[in-house]
Amino acid sequence: MNYEAKVNAKMRVADILPIENSGISNELYSYALKSHFDFIVTQSLLPVFAIEFDGMGHDDLNDKKKDQLCKKFDFPILRVTESAWRNIQDGHMTMLQYICEVFFTYEWFKEEKSKGNFNADEPFILASMIEIPHIERRFPLAPGVTSTRQKIHKLFGKDLGGNSARKVFVPTSFVLKNRDSGNDQFFSIIYIQLNDISGILYTTKMKSTNLFDDIVHADFTENLAMLNFESIIDDYIKNPEAVRKTKSEIMQELRTIDDKFGLSKWSGVLGSSGESDEVIDLISKISFGRES
């Protein structure tokens, strides 16, 4: 697939969005003239979407202004946190490349579906893309789900018995979306039950506007979360005591997160869980308003 795409750094907001005679406030107009997008992805020289790296040097108030402008002009924007900004695929692909691959493959999929080459109800699932011609690795759009889950299976999995040498372990993973129409945030929760008294918890948040539909974005969020969770697993291998927490500590952390972000008012979009325990019951209740 030839996307004819290019990633451009530090392009002025006013050069991307049609702010002239648009009716926006003087404050937003002035901000657009002075501010820049971290990255703009273009296709055939036309701007397609923006990527913002929410790390040091970013101001929440200015970020809100930029989000307002993108929403006003229906221009897609993705915000990636500092923890997610890393090379993926064992160094074969940067995060910028990965985002572009997901976006343009999704656009290709929608176009092919409109031509009748896929069933009308066929969903776009990152892990279902087994190969992409210009990428060597299999399952290139699902590095978190494939590589991280393989490491989890190997480390925590239980033998299936019989003639099988495979080990299976299902981590608990839920993705929620903020139901506030003005706040397109997704929240990922990953949990591993280690034993009757302890486990490992990882949470992360991502925001985008007009980039993907909810299911695709939830899938994308889970993949990035799983990818970063792999570093937590690596830390656990080196020093288990520094990573594991008691279930009481994990449940208190979840309640604190719920109070901070009001997750019980969000909607669960994706969810899968391992063997039920009190932590999974709480995650299920927060994510879907029910016990697991």
C-alpha positions as CSV (number, residue, x, y, z in Angstrom):
1,M,0.0,0.0,0.0
2,N,1.4,3.4,-1.0
3,Y,-0.1,6.1,1.3
4,E,1.9,9.0,-0.2
5,A,2.0,10.3,3.3
6,K,4.5,12.5,5.1
7,V,5.0,13.5,8.7
8,N,5.8,17.2,9.1
9,A,7.1,18.7,12.4
10,K,6.1,22.1,13.9
11,M,3.5,23.4,11.5
12,R,1.6,26.6,12.5
13,V,-2.0,26.0,13.5
14,A,-3.1,28.9,11.4
15,D,-1.5,27.4,8.3
16,I,-3.5,24.2,8.8
17,L,-6.9,25.3,9.9
18,P,-9.1,27.8,8.0
19,I,-9.4,30.4,10.7
20,E,-9.9,33.5,8.5
21,N,-13.5,34.8,8.8
22,S,-14.5,31.7,10.7
23,G,-16.2,33.4,13.6
24,I,-13.8,32.1,16.3
25,S,-13.0,34.3,19.2
26,N,-10.1,36.8,19.1
27,E,-8.4,34.7,21.8
28,L,-8.5,31.5,19.7
29,Y,-7.6,33.4,16.5
30,S,-4.5,34.9,18.2
31,Y,-3.5,31.5,19.6
32,A,-3.8,29.9,16.2
33,L,-1.4,32.5,14.7
34,K,1.2,31.9,17.4
35,S,1.0,28.1,18.1
36,H,2.2,25.0,16.3
37,F,1.2,21.4,16.0
38,D,3.9,19.0,17.1
39,F,3.3,16.9,14.0
40,I,1.0,17.1,11.0
41,V,0.5,14.1,8.8
42,T,-0.1,15.0,5.1
43,Q,-1.2,12.9,2.2
44,S,-0.6,14.1,-1.3
45,L,0.5,17.4,0.3
46,L,-2.9,17.9,2.1
47,P,-3.1,17.9,5.9
48,V,-4.9,14.8,7.2
49,F,-4.5,14.8,11.0
50,A,-2.4,16.1,13.8
51,I,-0.4,14.3,16.5
52,E,0.5,16.0,19.8
53,F,3.1,14.8,22.2
54,D,1.8,15.6,25.7
55,G,5.1,15.7,27.6
56,M,7.2,18.5,29.1
57,G,6.6,21.9,27.7
58,H,2.9,21.4,27.1
59,D,0.4,23.6,28.9
60,D,-3.1,22.3,29.7
61,L,-4.8,25.6,28.9
62,N,-3.2,25.9,25.5
63,D,-3.9,22.2,24.8
64,K,-7.6,22.9,25.4
65,K,-7.5,25.8,22.9
66,K,-5.9,23.6,20.3
67,D,-8.5,20.9,20.9
68,Q,-11.2,23.5,20.6
69,L,-9.9,24.6,17.3
70,C,-9.6,21.1,15.9
71,K,-13.2,20.3,17.0
72,K,-14.5,23.5,15.5
73,F,-12.9,22.7,12.1
74,D,-13.5,18.9,12.3
75,F,-9.7,18.3,12.0
76,P,-8.6,15.0,13.6
77,I,-6.0,15.2,16.4
78,L,-4.4,12.5,18.5
79,R,-2.7,13.1,21.8
80,V,0.0,10.7,22.9
81,T,1.3,10.7,26.5
82,E,5.0,10.7,27.3
83,S,4.9,7.1,28.5
84,A,3.6,5.9,25.2
85,W,6.2,7.7,23.1
86,R,8.7,5.0,22.3
87,N,9.8,2.8,19.5
88,I,7.8,-0.3,19.0
89,Q,8.1,-3.6,17.1
90,D,11.5,-4.3,18.6
91,G,12.9,-1.1,17.1
92,H,11.5,-1.8,13.6
93,M,8.9,1.0,13.7
94,T,8.6,4.4,15.5
95,M,5.5,5.5,17.3
96,L,4.9,8.1,14.5
97,Q,5.1,5.3,11.9
98,Y,2.8,3.1,13.9
99,I,0.1,5.8,14.2
100,C,0.3,6.4,10.5
101,E,0.1,2.7,9.6
102,V,-3.0,2.3,11.8
103,F,-4.7,5.4,10.4
104,F,-4.1,4.7,6.7
105,T,-4.8,1.0,6.9
106,Y,-8.1,1.9,8.6
107,E,-8.9,4.3,5.7
108,W,-8.0,1.6,3.2
109,F,-10.2,-0.9,5.0
110,K,-13.2,1.5,4.9
111,E,-12.7,2.2,1.2
112,E,-12.5,-1.5,0.4
113,K,-15.6,-2.2,2.5
114,S,-17.5,0.5,0.5
115,K,-16.5,-1.4,-2.7
116,G,-18.0,-4.6,-1.3
117,N,-14.6,-6.3,-0.8
118,F,-15.5,-6.9,2.9
119,N,-18.8,-7.8,4.5
120,A,-20.8,-4.7,5.5
121,D,-20.6,-5.8,9.2
122,E,-16.9,-6.7,9.1
123,P,-15.1,-4.9,12.0
124,F,-11.7,-3.4,11.7
125,I,-9.6,-5.2,14.3
126,L,-5.9,-4.4,14.6
127,A,-4.9,-8.0,15.4
128,S,-6.7,-9.3,12.4
129,M,-4.3,-7.6,10.0
130,I,-1.8,-10.5,9.8
131,E,0.4,-8.9,7.2
132,I,1.1,-5.5,5.5
133,P,3.2,-5.7,2.3
134,H,5.9,-3.2,3.3
135,I,6.3,-4.4,6.9
136,E,8.3,-7.5,7.6
137,R,6.7,-8.5,11.0
138,R,3.4,-10.4,11.2
139,F,0.5,-8.7,13.0
140,P,2.2,-5.3,12.6
141,L,-0.7,-3.2,13.9
142,A,-1.1,-5.1,17.1
143,P,2.4,-5.2,18.7
144,G,1.1,-4.8,22.2
145,V,-1.5,-7.5,22.0
146,T,0.9,-9.9,20.3
147,S,4.3,-9.4,21.8
148,T,3.2,-8.4,25.3
149,R,0.6,-11.1,25.6
150,Q,3.2,-13.7,24.5
151,K,5.5,-12.5,27.3
152,I,2.6,-12.7,29.8
153,H,1.6,-16.2,28.7
154,K,5.2,-17.4,29.0
155,L,5.7,-15.8,32.5
156,F,2.4,-16.4,34.1
157,G,0.6,-19.0,31.9
158,K,-0.6,-22.4,33.0
159,D,0.1,-25.5,31.0
160,L,-2.8,-26.7,29.0
161,G,-1.9,-30.3,29.7
162,G,-2.0,-33.2,27.3
163,N,0.3,-32.9,24.3
164,S,0.2,-29.1,24.3
165,A,3.3,-27.2,25.3
166,R,1.5,-23.9,25.2
167,K,0.8,-21.8,28.3
168,V,-2.2,-19.6,28.6
169,F,-2.9,-16.6,30.8
170,V,-5.5,-14.0,30.2
171,P,-4.7,-10.6,31.6
172,T,-7.7,-8.3,32.5
173,S,-7.9,-5.4,30.1
174,F,-10.7,-2.8,29.9
175,V,-11.0,0.4,27.8
176,L,-13.4,3.1,28.7
177,K,-14.6,6.3,26.9
178,N,-15.6,9.5,28.5
179,R,-19.3,10.0,27.8
180,D,-18.9,13.8,27.9
181,S,-19.4,14.8,24.2
182,G,-16.7,17.5,24.6
183,N,-14.1,15.2,25.9
184,D,-12.9,12.4,23.6
185,Q,-10.8,10.6,26.2
186,F,-10.1,6.9,26.5
187,F,-8.9,5.2,29.6
188,S,-7.2,1.8,29.7
189,I,-6.9,-0.5,32.7
190,I,-4.7,-3.6,32.7
191,Y,-4.5,-6.0,35.7
192,I,-2.8,-9.3,36.4
193,Q,-3.7,-11.4,39.3
194,L,-0.5,-12.9,40.7
195,N,-2.0,-14.9,43.6
196,D,-4.7,-14.6,46.3
197,I,-3.2,-11.5,47.8
198,S,-1.3,-9.6,45.1
199,G,-1.3,-8.4,41.5
200,I,0.0,-5.8,39.0
201,L,-2.0,-2.8,37.8
202,Y,-1.4,-0.4,34.9
203,T,-3.5,2.5,33.8
204,T,-3.2,5.0,31.0
205,K,-5.2,7.7,29.3
206,M,-5.4,8.9,25.7
207,K,-7.4,11.5,23.8
208,S,-8.3,12.1,20.2
209,T,-10.9,13.9,18.2
210,N,-12.4,12.7,14.9
211,L,-9.6,10.2,14.3
212,F,-11.2,6.8,14.6
213,D,-14.6,5.4,15.6
214,D,-14.9,4.3,19.2
215,I,-14.2,0.6,18.8
216,V,-11.1,1.2,16.6
217,H,-9.8,3.9,19.0
218,A,-10.4,1.6,22.0
219,D,-8.5,-1.2,20.2
220,F,-5.7,1.3,19.4
221,T,-5.6,2.5,23.0
222,E,-5.5,-1.1,24.4
223,N,-2.6,-1.9,22.0
224,L,-0.5,1.1,23.2
225,A,-1.4,0.3,26.8
226,M,-0.3,-3.3,26.4
227,L,2.9,-2.2,24.7
228,N,3.8,0.0,27.6
229,F,2.6,-2.7,30.1
230,E,5.4,-4.8,28.7
231,S,8.0,-2.6,30.3
232,I,6.1,-3.1,33.7
233,I,6.4,-6.9,33.1
234,D,10.2,-6.5,32.4
235,D,10.5,-4.5,35.7
236,Y,8.6,-7.3,37.5
237,I,11.0,-9.9,36.1
238,K,14.0,-7.9,37.5
239,N,12.4,-7.0,40.8
240,P,9.0,-8.5,41.6
241,E,8.7,-6.7,45.0
242,A,9.0,-3.3,43.4
243,V,6.1,-3.9,41.0
244,R,3.6,-6.1,42.7
245,K,1.0,-4.6,45.0
246,T,-1.5,-6.1,47.4
247,K,-5.0,-6.4,46.2
248,S,-6.1,-3.9,48.9
249,E,-3.6,-1.4,47.6
250,I,-4.8,-2.0,44.0
251,M,-8.4,-1.5,44.9
252,Q,-7.6,1.7,46.8
253,E,-5.7,3.0,43.8
254,L,-8.6,2.2,41.5
255,R,-11.0,4.0,43.8
256,T,-8.7,7.0,43.8
257,I,-8.5,7.0,40.0
258,D,-12.3,6.7,39.8
259,D,-12.7,9.6,42.1
260,K,-10.2,11.7,40.2
261,F,-11.6,11.0,36.7
262,G,-15.1,9.9,37.5
263,L,-14.6,6.7,35.6
264,S,-18.0,5.3,36.8
265,K,-19.5,7.9,34.5
266,W,-17.6,6.7,31.5
267,S,-18.6,3.9,29.1
268,G,-16.9,0.6,28.8
269,V,-16.0,0.0,25.1
270,L,-13.8,-3.1,25.3
271,G,-13.2,-5.6,28.0
272,S,-11.8,-9.0,28.7
273,S,-10.8,-10.6,32.0
274,G,-9.1,-13.6,33.5
275,E,-10.2,-15.6,36.6
276,S,-12.5,-13.4,38.7
277,D,-11.4,-11.9,42.0
278,E,-12.3,-8.8,44.0
279,V,-10.1,-6.5,41.9
280,I,-11.7,-7.7,38.6
281,D,-15.1,-7.3,40.2
282,L,-14.3,-3.7,41.0
283,I,-12.8,-3.0,37.5
284,S,-15.9,-4.5,35.9
285,K,-18.2,-2.4,38.1
286,I,-16.3,0.8,37.2
287,S,-16.2,-0.1,33.5
288,F,-19.6,-1.5,32.9
289,G,-21.6,-0.8,36.1
290,R,-21.8,-4.5,37.0
291,E,-19.9,-7.2,38.7
292,S,-17.8,-9.6,36.5
